[in-house]
Amino acid sequence: MFYDLNIPWPKNVPASATLEFAKPTGPIADLFKTVATLVDLGYTTIAYDYEAAGKTSSITSPIQKDVFAASFPGITFLSRVTLLLDDAAQAQSLPSLTKEFDILAVRPTNEKLLLAACTNLDIDLISVDLSSRLPFYLKHRALGVAVARGIKIEICYSPATRQNDHYARRNLISNAAALFRATRGKGIVISSAAQQALECRGPYDVANLATLWGFTQEKGKLAVEGDARAVCTHARMRRRSYKQVVEIVGEDGDEEKKEEQTREEKGKGVGKSETGKSRRNSKKRKATDG
């Protein structure tokens, strides 16, 4: 199972997006082509990303996760928000976004906010724009804390696949290599952030691309598979747990099956105990007769 956790949701999409889906052109039609390409390449979980800035208390999710569900059965669609952090006060209202989005990601703009995201914020992803020159250094001391807390660091590869953008490609290679050294190659997720279908790459192509940044083939594959799956698990636990109290939500019929299995096991246990008692009683009668 391969994951792409960053597909930008089109801006200014009306509520009747499903009606625009039938149009041959437009933002929803372009998004459909991107999703179709990812599905053909082997991805099974896709997260739509909504970029936000400013106060988070007034943000509502415009993402319609099920807009293409009928066209791609068996594919899991998630909603995600990437909050541009330029003020520490924005973090106070992050919990209000839990009900609106499945995955919470932040993009810090300075080293102080990066440290706060690594050590204090209850989030799932830290996304850094590696296609531009970073205003701070990537240090193991901060990023190692984030990885230890289960927070992953994201690399978006689409700037390296766009045409005529040599500056972004050069920055991405150097910054991704610096990130790999700072994290010791742990806790990194690779997403596409593809705005067009031509910018998408298959999971194994992404693993090959990651070798330019210092990854091995195994670590590159893990970045779009195991570590990406860990982000979804972390997000689900964050939404369904509070102070070590976990909400268990099963599919329909699971509880009945568990109860039936419990009754069968108890019945077998009773049968075994009764058989054991009858054997002991028979041995006692034989000893008495003897």
C-alpha positions, 0 to 999 in steps of 0.5 A, spaced: 500 500 500 502 506 497 500 513 500 500 520 497 499 525 502 499 531 499 495 533 493 493 540 493 485 541 493 483 547 488 482 553 491 475 557 490 471 550 488 464 551 489 459 547 493 457 543 487 464 540 485 460 534 483 457 537 478 463 541 475 466 534 475 462 532 468 466 538 465 472 537 460 476 542 463 476 546 470 480 545 477 476 539 478 477 535 472 484 537 472 484 534 479 481 528 477 486 527 472 491 527 477 488 522 482 487 517 476 494 518 474 496 516 482 491 510 482 494 507 475 501 508 478 499 504 484 497 509 490 491 506 494 491 512 499 490 519 497 490 525 501 487 532 499 491 538 502 488 545 503 493 550 505 491 555 510 494 561 513 492 566 519 487 564 524 485 557 525 478 558 528 475 560 522 477 555 518 472 550 515 474 544 510 472 545 503 474 538 501 469 533 498 473 527 500 468 523 496 467 527 490 471 521 486 469 515 490 465 512 485 470 512 480 475 509 484 472 504 489 477 501 494 481 507 494 482 511 501 481 519 500 483 523 506 483 530 508 489 534 510 490 542 512 497 545 512 497 551 516 502 556 515 505 558 521 508 565 522 505 566 529 506 562 535 499 564 537 496 560 531 498 554 535 493 555 540 487 553 536 490 547 532 485 543 536 479 546 533 481 543 526 481 536 528 474 535 527 475 538 520 481 535 517 483 528 518 491 530 518 494 536 521 500 539 518 504 545 519 509 549 515 513 553 520 517 560 517 522 560 522 527 556 526 523 558 533 516 556 530 520 549 527 522 548 534 515 549 537 512 544 532 517 539 533 517 539 541 510 542 543 504 542 537 500 536 537 500 535 529 502 529 524 506 532 519 511 538 519 512 540 511 518 544 509 518 548 503 525 545 500 524 548 493 526 555 496 532 557 500 531 555 507 531 561 512 534 556 518 538 550 519 535 543 519 538 541 526 538 534 529 536 536 536 530 539 534 528 534 528 530 528 532 525 530 538 519 530 532 521 523 530 521 521 537 514 523 538 511 520 532 511 526 527 514 525 520 517 530 516 515 531 509 518 532 502 514 534 496 518 532 490 513 535 484 518 541 484 523 536 481 519 534 476 516 541 473 519 543 467 524 549 466 524 550 474 532 549 475 532 553 481 527 549 485 530 543 483 537 545 485 534 547 492 530 541 493 536 536 492 540 540 497 535 541 502 533 534 502 540 532 503 540 536 509 534 534 512 536 526 511 542 528 514 539 532 520 534 526 521 539 520 520 534 518 515 528 517 520 521 519 520 521 522 513 515 522 508 515 523 501 509 526 497 508 529 491 504 536 492 502 535 484 498 540 481 498 536 474 498 529 472 504 530 469 508 531 475 506 525 478 511 519 479 510 512 481 512 509 488 518 506 485 520 512 481 520 516 487 524 511 491 529 512 485 529 519 486 530 519 493 537 516 492 539 523 489 538 526 496 542 520 500 536 515 501 537 508 499 532 504 495 529 501 502 528 508 505 525 511 499 520 506 499 519 506 506 517 514 505 511 512 501 509 506 504 511 504 512 512 512 514 506 514 510 502 509 513 504 511 520 502 518 519 495 516 518 495 511 524 498 517 528 492 522 526 487 517 527 490 516 534 490 523 535 483 524 533 480 518 537 484 518 544 485 523 549 489 522 555 491 515 554 483 513 553 482 510 546 475 510 542 475 503 539 470 504 533 469 497 529 465 496 522 458 493 523 457 486 525 464 486 529 461 486 536 456 481 534 462 476 531 466 478 537 460 476 542 459 469 538 466 468 539 466 469 546 460 465 547 463 459 543 470 459 547 466 459 554 462 453 551 468 450 549 471 451 556 465 449 560 465 442 556 472 441 557 471 442 565 465 438 565 469 432 561 475 433 566 470 432 572 467 426 569 474 423 568 476 425 575 470 422 578 470 415 574 478 414 577 475 415 584 469 410 583 475 405 580 479 406 586 473 405 591 471 399 587 478 396 587 
